[in-house]
């Protein structure tokens, strides 16, 4: 009986020590500071996967005015983000990353918009004297103050839309003006999709029968060169309101 009590006591002591060590280990993990990724940087894993930054938070290398040679006065760097000052309009004010063109790609970016603001992100941008703005040729991911825009927005004009092509499903993903959003564009000829704060807003097959039907009707009747190019520049729109972009990164597919 004494021997049994001895073994029982030893067992209970071992379990208590083991539980205490687990608690200490768990507490150490909880107290260990989480590594926070800095804005406008890439991890080693992202670099290995082929991602590249289009903006490092410090300078505007590679960026210039659409159809221009220099970086325009309507944009600046503010708190490590590219800020459009709202000096542009329907024509003028937009910028492009002129260092290289992209065809099939995955593009991620964070953005916020001023109250009542309107902007967008272009791809496959083509330049030329005959084109007054990127939207003459380039598809657009719609960036807008969905909750506070002063006029009624049709679905084709709404946040996360493939502008005037595919209506978005943004339910549950919209944030108020002034808050940061995370967006993504995946574009390949096999299939394309737009994302807003983790939600897929649109998906479509570029150059399909359905895509061509949409392209050849409605708004784009007046823009015969819209989306004719399968490659081009990335562009940011200043449409007359303050807008901020950061963490702009891209990889070829």
N, C-alpha and C positions, 0 to 999 in steps of 0.2 A: 504493500500500500504506500509506504514512504517513497519507494522507488517510482511508483506511478505519479505521485504528487510532484516528485522532483522533475520528471520529464514534462509534466503538464506545466509547471512553473517556467521551465526553460523555454518551452514552446511559446508560451504567452509572452515572455520577455523578448524572444526573437521577433515575434510578430509586431510587438510594440515598437521595437527599434527600426524594423523595416518600414512600418507605417510612417514613423517620424522622418526617416530619410526621404521617403517619397514626397512627404509634405514639404520638406526643405527644398527638394529638387523642383517641385511644382511652384513653390514660392519664388525660387531663383529665376525660373522661366518667366513667370508673370512680371517680375521686377526688371527683367532684362529689357532695355530700351529697344523698340522696334526700329529697324532701319527704314528711313523715309527717303524715297527716291527724289532727288532734286529735279526741279523743272528743267526742261530743255536739255536733258541728258539721255544717253543710251546706256543700258546695262551691257555687260560683256556678252550675255546671251542674245540680246537684240542685235548687237554688232555682228555676231557670228551668223545670225539668221538673215543678214543682209539689209537691215534697217539703216537709214541715213537720216540725219537731222536736216531740216530746211531752215531752221532758225535756232541759234544757240543762246538767245536771251541777251546777248551783248552787242551784236553788230548786225548789219543788214546785208552782209555779203551774199551775193547772188540775186538779191531782190532789186527791182527797178520798176519804174512806171510802165504801164502797158503802152506799147508802141513808143517807148522812150528809151533813153540811155542812162538816166540817172534816177536816184531815189527821190520821190516827190516830197514836197513840204507837207502834204496832207497826211503823212504817216510819221510815226515816231516810235521810240522804244520807251515803254513805261512799265516799271516794276517787272522787268524781264518778259514783257509781252510786246508783240507788235500791235500798235494801236492806230486805228484809222480815226482821224479827228472829225470826220463828218463834213469835210469840205467838198466831197464829190457829189455826184448826182447820177442821173440816168446815163449820162455820158461823162467820162472823165473821173479821175480819182482812184482808179483801180491799179493794183500792183501785181506783178508776176515774178515767179522765181525763174529767172532767165538763164540760169546756169546749165540746165539740161531739160530734155523733154522726157515724158513718160507715156507708155502705151497701156500695158496691163500692170496693175499696181494695187497695193493696199496703202491707203493714206489715213493716218490718225491725226486728230488735232483737238485742242481744247479751245473754247471760245466763250465770250460773254458779250452781251449787247446792251446798249443804252436803252432807256425807257422809250418805247414806241419805235425802236430802231429796226432797220432792215439791212441785210448784207447777204453774202453768199461766198461759197468756195467753188471755183471753176477748175475744170481739167480739160485736157486736149485743146488748150487755148492756141489759136492761130493769130498771128499779128499781120498787119498790112494796112496800107493807107485806106483801103476800101472798107476796113472794119473799124468802126468808131469805138467799140467796147468789146470786152471778152465775150459777152453773151451773143454776139453776132455768130460765133462759131462754136462756143464751148458749152457743154452741159454744166448744170449748176446744182450743187447741194444748197438748199434754201436755209439761210440763217436769218431768224426774225424774232421779234418780241411777240410770240404767239398770243400771250395773255393781255398785252397792253397796246397792241398796234391800233392806231386811231381809226382805221377803216376796217370794214368787214373783210375778212380773208376767205377767199375760196380755197378749197382743199389743194388745188394745184399750186397755190401761192404759199402754202403753210410750211411750218418748220419740218425739216427732214424730208421735204419733197425732192424728187427729181424734177426741178422747176418746169412747169407747164408740160410735163410728160407723164409722170406717175404720181398719183396722190398718195400721201403718207398716212401711216397709222402711228400717230404719236401719243395715243392715249396712255397716261401714266408716266410719260417720260419728260414732260415739259416742266421747266423751271422758270421762275420769274426773271425779268430783266435784272441784270447786275450780278447774277449768279453764274458760276462757271459750269459749262457743259462739256461732255466728252463726245466726240463724233468720229465716225469712221466711214470711209468709202472703200468698197472692194469692187474693182472693175476688171473683168476679163471677158473675152468674147463668149465664154461658156456660161457666164452668169454674173450679174452685178447686184450689189445691195448697198443700202445706206443704213447707218445705225446712229441712234441718239441715246446717250446715257444708258447703254447696254441693250437697247431695244431696236430690233430691225424695223425700220419705217417703210422701206420699199425694197422690192427685188424685181429684177427684170432680165430679159435676155437681149443684150445689145444686138442691133442689126437684124433682129427677127422680123417676121411679118407684122406682129403686133407693134413692135418698136417703130418700124417704118411707117405704119399707118398713123401713129401718133405724131411722128416727126413731120409727116407730109400733110398735116391738117392743123387748123387752129392758129396759134400764135406764130408758129414758125413759117407760115406761108410767106411772110415778109422778109424772111432770113434764109435764103436758099442754100447758104453755106453752113447752116447750123449742123454741127455734129458730122460733117463730112470727113473730118480727119480722125484717124484712129490713133493719133499720137499728138502730143503738144505740151504746153506749159501748164503749170499749176498757178492759179490766180486767186487773189483775195479782193473782195469788193468793198469799196467805200461808197455807200448809196445814200449819203447825207446824214448819217448818224454815227455816234461813237461806237466802235467795235474793237474787241481785243482778241488776239490769237496767241497761243503758246503751245509748246509740246507738239510742234508740227513735224511729223516723221513719216517716212515713206519707204516702201521696199517694192522692188520689181517682182512680178509674178511670172 
